[in-house]
Amino acid sequence: MNKFIVDEDLQVILQNEEDGTSTPIKGGITAQDFEVISTYQKGWLTFAYLRDRQGIWWFNACKNKASLFSKDAEAFRVIDEDYCCDSQYVYLEDQAVPDSDPNSFRLLPDTPYFAQDQRYLYVKSSQHFHLFEDIDTNSVIAHHDYCTDKDHLFHLSSSLRYANGEKDEVRTWLQAHHPDVHGWWHVHYAHSAEGHTQITGNWYETAASIFYRTEWGGTYRREAKGVLNLVRGADRSTFEPLDEQFARDRERVYFQWRTVKGADPDTFQPLGGPFGRDGKHVYYNGYRVDEADARQFVAFAGTEHLGLSKDQQHVYRAEVIRTSQPFGHPDDVLQIIKGADAAMFELITPSGSWAVDANRVYLWGKPNKHIDRASFTHLFDADPQSWAMDQKGLYNANGNRTVKGINGSTFVMLNQYWGKDDRVVFSFVTGGVYKSGDAATFMVTDDIGGAEDALFRYTVEGGTVRKKKR
């Protein structure tokens, strides 16, 4: 067990009670009015909130360092091992949450994962801490790893996601524990989808509300079920679908059932898939792309799920990152591909599996530093396979795989079934190298997979290579 003490030299140190060793604490904390506010044990490490005459400090055991983060010692209070407050902010350890409201902050009951104030839902998972704004904090209820407001259900895994297709998982619990809240589980819910009719495509309506239909839970054994997600705040009298994913009313633009914050409904236009723009900005997946030039922006059709796009200055791709810094929730956000040459960038395959600019090869939009641009050659696509080569080797975009055992400098594609280098035979059908094949004499014999060498005849049957001695 470790404890904080002030030694004879008036230094604050961390002392190990088992072996008596002590370590001075870095960061500048002093002995003047020193006090331990609270400590937390994580494994064998001791973390702590400390105080001296200057204010409140957070001790990070990993760095053996204390950092001063609040001078408001009088109002300071610890909520739990992760959260604390002063009169201005809620803090995650020593990091202030921007625009947080300490007066309304509370930990939600029946869960270790969620807290809230009047603006944010605070979300803790094993991988991320993040804030979530797209929730009605006036009606938020948590139940283990589920969280709901009156209209939408969310589930926490690696991050918080909409889970309206799983409402049956918590409906009974909500009816038993919150029967007085007129949320989606209540018989008198104001936005019930009962009696809905189709407007067009995935857009539906009732006399009072607008919905966006998605499919949920489909597997090869089970058919997906349709889920109607409330488009919260939509003005039914002026609501207008723009395409399969975007719509608008007189005040807002909507991506599926989410509001596109800041988008101008008068000038907004869809660009295909999750792309859109208004008179000033580009949007992807409902989030504004601040760096993009709306006048020059072009999305590559067929690669919308990758986010491949460009303007005159930059090339972009989608990445799952925080939607804002430092605590935004993770989602698909359009990002600049650093170093990409927008003027020279082009797709080699319609799917976006391969692309190039003057100096680099891109695999699914990510620069691949191992592939030689000068000798790069795309061979062919056979969904889901996408084959390419350079002077060093052979590559398959399905799974980002480099084929081991192939000499790129001597490799020759014979047809869409077979290839060879100076030592081995290769099958594009199985993705396998055949060292027993005689590369020197190997040749194709027909256009349906037949081949032969000095020792064997080869056929392709249902994705399997069969060989017989000659």
Secondary structure, 3 states (H helix, E strand, C coil): CEEEEECCCCCEEEEECCCCCEEECECCCCCCCCEEEEEEEECCEEEEEEEECCEEEEEECCCCEEEEEECCCCCCEECCCCEEECCCCEEECCEECCCCCCCCCEECCCCCCEEECCCCEEEECCCCEEEECCCCCCCCEEECCEEECCCCEEEECCCEEECHHHHHHCHHHHHHHCCCCCCCCCCCCCCCCCCCEEEECCEEECCCCEEEEEEECCCCCCCCEEEEEECCCCCCCCCEECCCCEEECCCCEEECCEECCCCCCCCCEEEECCEEECCCCEEECCEEECCCCCCCCEECCCCCCCCCEECCCCEEEEEEEECCCCCECEEEEEEECCCCCCCCCEECCCCCCEEECCCCEEECCEEECCCCCCCCEEEEEECCEEEEECCCCEEECCCCEEECCCCCCCCEECCCCEEECCCCEEECCCCEEECCCCCCCCEECCCCCCEECCCEEEEEECCEEEEEEC
